[in-house]
Amino acid sequence: MVQRPLPSEIPDLPGAYLFRNQHGEVMYAGKAKSLRKRVSSYFSKVLALRTAAMVEASETVEWIVTKNEVEALMLEYSLIQKHKPRFNIRLRDDKSYPYLAITRQDEWPRAMVMRGKRKRGTQYFGPYGHAYAIRQTLDLLLRTFPVRTCTDSKYRRHAASGRPCLLFHIERCSGPCVGEVTPEAYQEYVDGLASFLSGDHDDIVDKLTIEMMEASEQQEYEHAARLRDQLSAIQKASARQEMVTKRPENFDLLAIVEDELEASMALLTVRRGRVVGRVSTIVDKVEDVTTAELIARMLEQLYGSEDPPGLILVPELPEDHALLADWLSARRDGAVELRVPERGGKRRLLETAKANAAEEFARHRLRRNADHNARAKALRSLQEALDLPDPPLRIECYDISTVQGTNTVGSMVVLEDGLPRPSDYRHFRVRDVDGQDDFASMEEVLRRRFTAYLAERDLPPDKRGKFAYPPSLILVDGGAGQLSRAIQVLNELNLDIPVAGLAKRMEEVYLPGRAETVRIPRGEEALYLLQRVRDEAHRFAITYHRKLRGKRMVDSILDDVPGVGDTRKKALLRAFGSLKRLREASIDQIEEVVPRKVAHNVHEALHGLVGTSPRRRDD
């Protein structure tokens, strides 16, 4: 572990710092307004788990002084790009993002899909989510802007032979290799393609429309037909670039959806009011950061190697947003504003981008679940982390949900071979616990579940219920208190089943007979498996709790309504689904379910009219 340097040794100046392990490998790079205060904070008694793991893995710490905070931020970015420290949050390699590029430095510029490090003299457009989307758009645009897409070697080969390739014959290339186009005309094609990809569509459409009409008036119908086809291709390509603002604005928009371990980022590039680039990516949260700090990390990574636009929209402003804005302004050589959209079209666009990020997150998790090798690896990883005799092929996770001790429910979710098994999920309405007592509620749920198991396990296979099969591992959501109650139940029933408690921090797991929690290292598949099962247990418990609470509210309001009994209450709830929808319904709509007089009584009760129950707020 790194030894704490004396405070007097550390300069009280802005700069960047590096933590290195015993082999000299950089484990973490950071920046600071005051190196003395920031570096000293890593040696306090209370550290987040991930930060503590980084300090424990490091052997030395060093620092580099800069003139100001902006230079410190620039230096931090350079150090992260150079050393790629394992404890720094980083975007995927640039090669993951495809761009449409025009090689302006060539005598006859070429349009192509490019990844990786940017090259001088090349103009980039994007990034795009998928390379095939760029190729489809480019194929449409080549009818109007027939620039070459061939490799340099192929260009030289056809220039030497004096024969053009197939793309020239199908009018997807103007044939610069055989002198079929002048340099001036070819430059117009290149500039037109770049202008379109920058979002400037209207001028190009107007120009083609005027040329088509003039050719038609002069009875040059073949030329007019070619212009018509080019105009159609431009309009199809334009349709691929969604119009999102009424004005021709330029900005980038960043949306983030996250959990404790990972985050999904969606970036929209808007130029002249149109979306000209999209990126979705998953980020591993190896640092213990807030949402605002995560956004700052993403902005540093996104614009460290390319010029930012004048406006960047984010869901939350970083704490040091003024410093970030100064750094981005220096990168752009012009003013850059960071802003949170509060209303209007930009706010709706942010919500759309957030929904896209959530969908990407869901697909990422689904890919992890669907991969049999990843599931097997996760089960083996969990076996090693919890010191289990075998991989836990059947995992049962229990959670308690309550609000101030009312409608307390327990949930049991089941994973078999790392996959959810919803047919085996169970709800428990806690009956014997008064008030809010999570420990006693967990004890009751587990006792009922495993008492049912003992009653069913000796029955013939065709008469066994869902409780007849024991789990390989029991997980209880909570700390040492919930774990102790689980152990107590299993001991009373004389059952030998491994059990563990899930702490509030994802990396910590409580095990029987251990005073300290077991820490699962970041990146282990076991961590993602535990996260998945706990999230599912939360979701299942909360959904059932809300259902009971909603039913209770309906009952409390409708109990005293004349003409409404249990049968009609059930019919109303079945027809409208919730108290909120029932309150929004008209008397005529309610009358479709119950008689008209009863419908009047229900409507008056729900709206707090004279002589009826007061209106209650539905959650």
C-alpha positions in Angstrom: 0.0 0.0 0.0 1.2 3.5 -0.8 2.8 5.4 2.1 1.3 8.8 3.0 3.6 11.6 2.0 4.1 14.5 4.4 1.7 17.4 3.7 4.7 19.7 3.6 6.1 17.7 0.7 3.0 18.2 -1.4 2.7 21.6 -3.1 -0.5 23.6 -2.4 -0.9 24.3 -6.2 -3.0 23.1 -9.1 -1.8 20.0 -11.0 -2.2 16.4 -11.8 -1.2 13.3 -9.7 -0.5 9.6 -10.4 -0.9 6.5 -8.3 1.5 3.7 -9.4 1.8 0.1 -8.3 5.0 -1.8 -7.4 5.8 -2.4 -11.1 5.4 1.3 -12.0 2.1 0.8 -13.7 -0.3 3.8 -13.4 -3.4 2.8 -11.4 -5.1 6.2 -11.3 -4.7 9.7 -12.7 -6.4 12.7 -11.3 -6.4 16.5 -11.2 -6.7 19.0 -8.4 -7.1 22.6 -7.6 -4.9 22.0 -4.6 -2.6 19.0 -4.8 -1.9 19.0 -1.1 -5.6 18.8 -0.1 -6.6 16.3 -2.9 -3.7 13.9 -2.4 -4.0 14.0 1.4 -7.7 13.1 1.1 -6.8 9.6 -0.1 -5.3 8.8 3.3 -8.3 9.6 5.4 -9.9 6.9 7.5 -13.2 6.8 5.5 -12.8 5.9 1.8 -15.2 4.5 -0.7 -14.6 0.8 -1.4 -13.3 1.4 -5.0 -11.1 4.3 -3.9 -9.7 2.2 -1.0 -9.0 -0.7 -3.4 -7.0 1.7 -5.6 -4.9 3.0 -2.7 -4.3 -0.5 -1.5 -3.1 -1.6 -5.0 -0.7 1.4 -5.3 2.9 1.6 -4.1 3.7 5.3 -4.8 2.1 8.6 -5.6 3.6 11.4 -7.6 2.4 14.8 -8.9 3.0 17.4 -11.6 2.4 21.1 -10.9 0.6 23.2 -13.6 0.0 26.9 -13.9 -3.8 26.8 -13.4 -6.8 24.4 -13.2 -7.4 24.3 -16.9 -3.9 23.1 -17.6 -4.4 20.5 -14.8 -7.5 19.3 -16.6 -5.7 19.1 -19.9 -2.8 17.2 -18.3 -5.1 14.7 -16.6 -6.7 13.9 -20.0 -3.3 13.4 -21.6 -2.2 11.1 -18.8 -5.4 9.0 -18.9 -5.1 8.6 -22.7 -1.4 7.7 -22.4 -1.5 5.3 -19.4 -5.1 4.0 -19.5 -5.3 3.5 -15.7 -7.5 0.7 -14.6 -9.2 2.8 -11.9 -10.2 5.7 -14.2 -13.5 5.8 -15.9 -12.8 5.7 -19.7 -14.9 5.5 -22.8 -14.3 2.7 -25.2 -11.4 3.1 -27.6 -12.0 5.6 -30.4 -11.9 2.8 -32.9 -15.3 1.8 -31.6 -16.9 4.9 -33.2 -17.3 5.0 -37.0 -17.1 8.3 -38.7 -17.7 9.3 -42.3 -14.5 11.0 -43.5 -13.4 13.0 -46.5 -9.7 12.9 -47.2 -9.3 16.6 -48.0 -5.5 16.3 -48.2 -5.7 14.1 -51.3 -5.5 15.5 -54.8 -8.9 13.8 -55.5 -10.5 13.5 -52.0 -12.1 10.2 -51.1 -15.2 9.5 -49.0 -14.9 6.6 -46.6 -15.8 5.1 -43.2 -13.0 5.6 -40.7 -12.3 4.6 -37.1 -9.5 5.1 -34.8 -7.1 8.1 -34.4 -7.9 11.1 -36.4 -5.6 12.1 -39.2 -4.6 15.6 -40.2 -6.1 16.9 -43.4 -9.2 14.6 -43.1 -12.7 16.0 -42.4 -14.9 13.9 -40.1 -18.7 13.7 -39.8 -20.5 11.8 -37.0 -19.9 9.7 -35.0 -22.6 7.2 -36.0 -24.0 4.3 -34.0 -23.4 1.7 -36.8 -21.1 1.6 -39.8 -23.9 0.2 -42.0 -26.0 3.4 -41.4 -23.1 5.5 -42.8 -22.7 3.3 -45.9 -26.4 3.4 -46.7 -26.5 7.2 -46.4 -23.3 7.5 -48.5 -24.7 5.2 -51.2 -27.7 7.5 -51.6 -25.5 10.7 -51.7 -23.1 9.4 -54.3 -25.9 9.7 -57.0 -25.7 13.5 -56.3 -22.1 13.9 -55.2 -20.2 11.2 -57.2 -16.9 11.4 -55.3 -14.6 8.5 -55.3 -14.8 5.8 -52.6 -12.0 3.5 -53.9 -8.7 2.8 -52.2 -5.6 4.6 -53.4 -4.2 1.5 -54.8 -7.3 0.8 -56.8 -7.4 4.4 -58.0 -3.8 4.1 -59.3 -4.5 0.8 -61.0 -7.5 2.2 -63.0 -5.6 5.4 -63.8 -2.7 3.3 -65.2 -5.1 1.1 -67.3 -7.2 4.1 -68.5 -10.4 2.2 -67.7 -12.9 3.3 -65.0 -14.4 0.9 -62.5 -18.0 -0.2 -62.2 -19.0 2.7 -60.0 -18.4 5.1 -62.8 -20.7 3.1 -65.1 -23.5 3.1 -62.6 -23.1 6.8 -61.9 -21.7 6.5 -58.4 -18.4 8.0 -59.2 -17.4 10.9 -61.6 -14.3 9.1 -62.9 -11.3 11.3 -61.8 -9.0 8.3 -62.4 -9.6 8.6 -66.2 -10.0 12.4 -66.4 -13.8 12.4 -66.8 -14.3 15.3 -64.4 -12.4 18.6 -64.0 -10.8 19.5 -60.6 -13.2 22.4 -60.2 -16.3 20.2 -60.7 -15.0 17.5 -58.5 -14.3 20.1 -55.7 -17.9 21.2 -56.0 -19.0 17.5 -55.4 -16.8 17.3 -52.4 -18.0 20.6 -50.9 -21.6 19.6 -51.6 -21.2 16.3 -49.8 -19.5 18.0 -46.8 -22.2 20.6 -46.7 -25.0 18.0 -46.7 -23.3 16.0 -43.9 -23.0 19.2 -41.9 -26.8 19.5 -42.0 -27.1 22.1 -44.7 -29.8 20.4 -46.8 -32.1 23.2 -48.0 -29.6 25.0 -50.3 -28.7 21.7 -52.0 -32.4 20.8 -52.5 -33.2 24.2 -53.8 -30.3 24.2 -56.2 -31.2 20.7 -57.6 -34.8 21.7 -58.0 -34.0 24.8 -59.9 -31.6 22.9 -62.2 -34.2 20.2 -62.8 -36.9 22.8 -63.7 -34.5 24.6 -66.1 -33.5 21.4 -67.8 -37.2 20.5 -68.2 -38.0 23.9 -69.7 -35.2 23.5 -72.2 -36.5 20.0 -73.1 -33.4 18.3 -71.8 -35.5 15.6 -70.3 -32.7 13.0 -69.8 -30.7 15.5 -67.8 -33.9 16.5 -65.9 -34.6 12.9 -65.1 -31.1 12.4 -63.7 -31.5 15.5 -61.5 -34.9 14.2 -60.4 -33.2 10.9 -59.3 -30.5 12.9 -57.5 -33.1 15.0 -55.7 -34.9 11.9 -54.7 -31.7 10.4 -53.3 -31.0 13.6 -51.4 -34.5 13.6 -49.9 -34.1 10.0 -48.8 -30.8 10.6 -47.2 -32.2 13.8 -45.6 -35.0 11.7 -44.0 -32.3 9.6 -42.3 -31.1 12.8 -40.5 -34.0 13.6 -38.1 -35.1 17.2 -37.7 -35.3 18.0 -34.0 -35.4 21.8 -33.7 -37.3 24.5 -35.6 -34.2 26.7 -35.9 -30.9 25.6 -37.6 -29.1 25.2 -34.2 -25.8 23.4 -33.5 -25.3 21.5 -30.2 -24.5 18.2 -28.7 -26.7 16.4 -26.2 -25.6 13.9 -23.6 -27.9 11.5 -21.7 -26.9 9.0 -19.1 -28.7 6.0 -17.4 -26.7 4.3 -14.6 -26.7 1.9 -11.8 -24.1 1.1 -9.2 -21.7 -0.7 -11.5 -22.2 0.6 -15.0 -23.6 3.5 -17.0 -25.1 3.8 -20.5 -24.3 7.0 -22.4 -26.2 8.3 -25.4 -24.7 11.3 -27.4 -26.7 13.1 -30.1 -24.8 15.4 -32.5 -27.2 18.1 -33.8 -26.1 20.4 -36.7 -28.4 22.9 -38.2 -31.3 21.4 -36.4 -30.7 17.8 -37.6 -29.3 14.8 -35.9 -26.2 14.0 -37.9 -24.5 11.7 -35.4 -25.4 9.2 -32.6 -23.4 7.2 -30.2 -24.4 4.8 -27.5 -21.9 3.1 -25.2 -21.6 1.3 -21.9 -19.2 2.7 -19.3 -17.8 0.6 -16.4 -17.9 2.8 -13.3 -14.6 1.8 -11.8 -14.5 5.1 -9.9 -16.9 5.9 -7.0 -18.5 9.0 -8.6 -21.8 10.9 -8.5 -23.9 11.4 -11.7 -22.5 15.0 -12.0 -18.9 13.7 -11.7 -19.6 10.9 -14.2 -20.9 13.6 -16.7 -17.7 15.5 -16.2 -15.6 12.4 -16.9 -17.6 11.8 -20.1 -17.2 15.3 -21.4 -13.4 15.2 -20.8 -13.2 11.9 -22.8 -15.5 13.0 -25.6 -13.9 16.3 -26.3 -10.3 15.6 -25.5 -9.6 14.7 -29.1 -12.1 16.7 -31.0 -13.6 20.2 -31.1 -16.8 20.7 -29.1 -19.8 22.7 -30.4 -20.8 26.0 -28.8 -23.6 24.4 -26.8 -23.6 21.1 -24.9 -26.8 20.0 -23.2 -26.4 17.7 -20.2 -28.9 16.2 -17.6 -27.0 17.7 -14.7 -24.3 20.3 -14.4 -20.9 19.0 -13.0 -19.7 20.7 -9.8 -16.8 22.2 -11.7 -18.8 23.1 -14.8 -17.1 26.6 -15.0 -13.7 25.0 -15.2 -15.0 22.5 -17.8 -16.5 25.3 -19.9 -13.1 27.1 -19.9 -11.3 24.0 -21.0 -13.9 23.2 -23.7 -13.7 26.8 -24.9 -9.9 26.5 -25.2 -10.4 23.3 -27.2 -12.9 25.0 -29.5 -11.1 28.4 -29.6 -14.5 29.9 -28.9 -17.1 30.1 -26.2 -18.7 26.8 -25.1 -21.8 26.8 -22.8 -22.9 23.8 -20.6 -26.6 23.9 -20.0 -29.4 21.7 -18.5 -32.5 22.0 -20.7 -35.5 22.7 -18.5 -38.4 22.8 -20.9 -39.5 22.8 -24.5 -38.1 20.8 -27.4 -34.6 20.4 -26.1 -36.0 18.9 -22.8 -38.1 16.5 -24.8 -35.0 15.6 -26.9 -33.0 14.9 -23.7 -35.8 12.6 -22.5 -35.7 10.8 -25.8 -31.9 10.4 -25.6 -32.3 9.1 -22.1 -34.8 6.5 -23.3 -32.4 5.4 -26.0 -29.6 5.1 -23.3 -32.0 3.0 -21.2 -32.8 0.7 -24.2 -29.1 0.3 -24.8 -28.6 -0.6 -21.2 -31.3 -3.2 -21.3 -29.8 -4.7 -24.5 -26.4 -4.8 -22.8 -27.8 -6.7 -19.9 -29.8 -9.0 -22.1 -26.6 -9.9 -24.1 -24.9 -10.7 -20.8 -27.8 -12.9 -19.7 -28.2 -14.7 -23.0 -24.5 -15.7 -23.2 -24.2 -19.1 -21.7 -20.5 -18.8 -21.2 -20.9 -15.5 -19.4 -23.5 -17.1 -17.1 -21.4 -20.1 -16.4 -18.4 -17.8 -15.6 -20.6 -15.7 -13.3 -21.8 -18.8 -11.3 -18.2 -20.0 -11.0 -17.1 -16.6 -9.9 -19.9 -16.4 -7.3 -18.9 -19.9 -6.1 -15.3 -18.8 -5.5 -16.2 -15.4 -4.0 -18.6 -16.9 -1.4 -16.6 -20.1 -0.9 -19.5 -22.4 -2.0 -19.1 -26.2 -2.5 -20.7 -26.0 -6.0 -21.8 -23.4 -8.5 -25.2 -22.1 -7.3 -27.4 -23.3 -10.1 -30.6 -22.3 -8.3 -30.5 -18.9 -6.4 -33.4 -17.6 -4.4 -33.3 -13.9 -3.3 -35.7 -12.4 -0.7 -36.6 -8.8 -0.2 -39.0 -6.9 2.1 -41.0 -3.9 1.0 -43.1 -1.7 3.3 -44.0 2.0 4.0 -44.1 2.8 7.7 -45.1 -0.7 8.6 -48.2 -0.9 6.4 -48.9 -3.5 3.7 -45.6 -5.2 4.4 -44.8 -7.8 1.7 -41.9 -10.1 1.0 -40.7 -11.3 -2.4 -38.9 -14.4 -3.6 -37.2 -14.4 -7.0 -35.5 -17.3 -8.5 -32.5 -17.6 -10.9 -31.8 -21.0 -12.4 -28.5 -21.3 -14.3 -28.1 -17.6 -14.1 -31.5 -16.8 -15.7 -34.7 -15.6 -14.1 -37.4 -18.2 -13.6 -40.6 -16.1 -13.2 -42.9 -19.1 -12.8 -41.2 -19.8 -9.5 -41.5 -16.2 -8.1 -43.6 -15.9 -5.0 -45.1 -13.0 -3.0 -45.7 -13.2 0.8 -48.1 -10.9 2.7 -46.5 -10.5 6.1 -49.2 -11.4 8.7 -47.6 -11.8 12.1 -45.4 -8.7 12.3 -46.9 -5.4 13.7 -45.3 -2.2 12.5 -42.0 -1.9 10.7 -39.7 -4.7 11.6 -37.7 -5.9 8.6 -35.8 -8.5 10.6 -39.0 -10.2 11.9 -40.6 -9.9 8.4 -37.7 -11.6 6.8 -37.8 -14.3 9.4 -41.5 -14.9 8.8 -41.1 -15.1 5.0 -38.2 -17.6 5.2 -40.0 -19.7 7.8 -43.1 -20.0 5.6 -41.1 -20.8 2.5 -39.0 -23.5 4.0 -41.7 -25.0 6.1 -43.6 -25.5 2.8 -40.5 -27.1 1.4 -40.3 -29.6 4.2 -44.0 -30.4 3.8 -43.6 -31.0 0.0 -40.2 -32.6 -0.4 -41.3 -36.2 0.5 -44.4 -36.1 -1.7 -44.5 -38.1 -5.0 -43.0 -36.0 -7.9 -46.4 -35.5 -9.5 -47.9 -34.0 -6.3 -45.1 -31.6 -5.4 -45.6 -27.8 -5.6 -43.2 -25.1 -6.5 -41.7 -25.1 -3.0 -40.5 -28.7 -3.2 -37.0 -27.9 -4.5 -34.4 -26.3 -2.3 -32.0 -23.5 -3.6 -28.3 -23.9 -4.0 -27.9 -20.4 -2.4 -30.2 -18.1 -0.4 -29.6 -14.4 -0.7 -31.4 -11.9 1.7 -31.4 -8.3 0.9 -30.0 -6.6 4.0 -27.1 -6.7 6.4 -26.1 -8.7 9.4 -29.6 -8.5 11.0 -31.4 -10.1 8.1 -28.6 -12.7 7.7 -28.8 -13.7 11.4 -32.6 -14.3 11.1 -32.1 -16.4 8.0 -29.5 -18.5 9.8 -31.8 -18.9 12.7 -34.7 -20.2 10.6 -32.5 -22.7 8.7 -31.0 -24.0 12.0 -34.5 -24.4 13.5 -35.6 -26.4 10.5 -32.4 -28.4 10.4 -31.5 -27.3 6.8 -28.0 -27.0 5.5 -28.3 -24.4 2.7 -25.7 -21.7 2.0 -27.0 -18.2 2.8 -25.5 -14.7 2.3 -26.7 -11.1 2.9 -26.5 -8.4 0.3 -25.2 -5.2 1.8 -26.2 -1.7 0.6 -22.9 -1.5 -1.3 -22.8 -3.9 -4.2 -19.3 -5.0 -3.6 -20.0 -6.2 0.0 -21.6 -9.5 1.0 -22.3 -10.7 4.5 -21.4 -14.4 5.2 -22.2 -16.5 8.3 -19.4 -16.6 10.9 -17.5 -13.7 9.4 -17.2 -10.4 11.3 -16.2 -8.5 8.1 -17.9 -8.4 4.8 -16.5 -10.2 1.8 -15.5 -7.7 -1.0 -16.0 -8.9 -4.5 -13.5 -7.3 -6.9 -14.7 -4.9 -9.6 -15.0 -6.6 -13.0 -16.0 -10.0 -11.5 -19.0 -11.5 -13.2 -20.3 -12.5 -9.7 -20.9 -8.8 -9.0 -23.1 -8.4 -12.1 -25.0 -11.5 -11.2 -25.7 -10.3 -7.6 -26.8 -6.9 -8.9 -29.2 -8.6 -11.4 -30.9 -10.8 -8.8 -31.1 -8.0 -6.2 -32.7 -5.6 -8.7 -35.2 -8.2 -9.7 -36.1 -8.9 -6.1 -36.6 -5.1 -5.5 -38.8 -4.8 -8.6 -40.9 -7.8 -7.7 -41.5 -6.7 -4.1 -42.2 -3.0 -4.9 -44.7 -3.9 -7.7 -46.7 -6.1 -5.3 -46.5 -3.6 -2.5 -47.9 -0.8 -4.8 -50.7 -3.1 -6.0 -51.7 -3.8 -2.4 -51.5 -0.1 -1.4 -53.6 0.9 -4.5 -56.2 -1.7 -3.6 -56.3 -0.5 0.0 -56.9 3.1 -1.2 -59.7 1.9 -3.4 -61.2 0.0 -0.6 -60.9 2.9 1.9 -62.7 5.3 -0.4 -65.3 2.9 -1.8 -66.2 1.0 1.4 -68.8 3.6 2.4 -70.2 4.3 -1.0 -73.9 3.2 -1.2 -74.4 0.3 -3.6 -70.7 -0.7 -3.8 -69.8 -4.1 -2.3 -66.9 -6.4 -2.9 -68.1 -7.6 -6.3 -68.6 -4.1 -7.7 -65.2 -2.9 -6.2 -63.5 -5.7 -8.0 -65.4 -4.9 -11.2 -64.4 -1.2 -11.0 -60.8 -2.0 -10.4 -60.7 -4.5 -13.2 -62.3 -2.1 -15.6 -60.2 1.0 -14.8 -57.0 -0.5 -13.5 -56.3 2.1 -10.8 -57.9 4.7 -8.6 -56.4 7.5 -10.6 -58.1 6.3 -13.8 -61.3 5.7 -12.0 -61.2 9.3 -10.7 -60.6 10.6 -14.2 -63.5 8.7 -15.6 -66.9 10.3 -16.3 -70.2 9.2 -14.9 -71.1 7.7 -18.2 -67.9 5.6 -18.3 -68.5 4.4 -14.7 -72.1 3.6 -15.6 -70.8 1.0 -18.1 -69.6 -1.0 -15.1 -72.2 -0.3 -12.4 -75.8 1.0 -12.4 -76.3 4.7 -13.0 -77.3 5.6 -9.4 -74.2 3.8 -8.1 -72.0 5.5 -10.7 -73.2 8.9 -9.4 -72.3 7.8 -5.8 -68.9 6.6 -6.9 -68.2 9.8 -8.9 -69.2 12.0 -5.9 -67.1 10.0 -3.5 -64.0 10.2 -5.6 -64.4 14.0 -6.1 -65.1 14.8 -2.4 -68.6 16.3 -3.0 -71.0 17.0 -0.1 -72.0 14.0 2.0 -69.2 11.7 0.6 -65.7 10.8 1.6 -63.0 13.4 1.0 -60.9 13.2 -2.1 -57.6 11.4 -1.5 -54.5 11.7 -3.6 -53.5 8.6 -5.5 -49.8 7.8 -5.8 
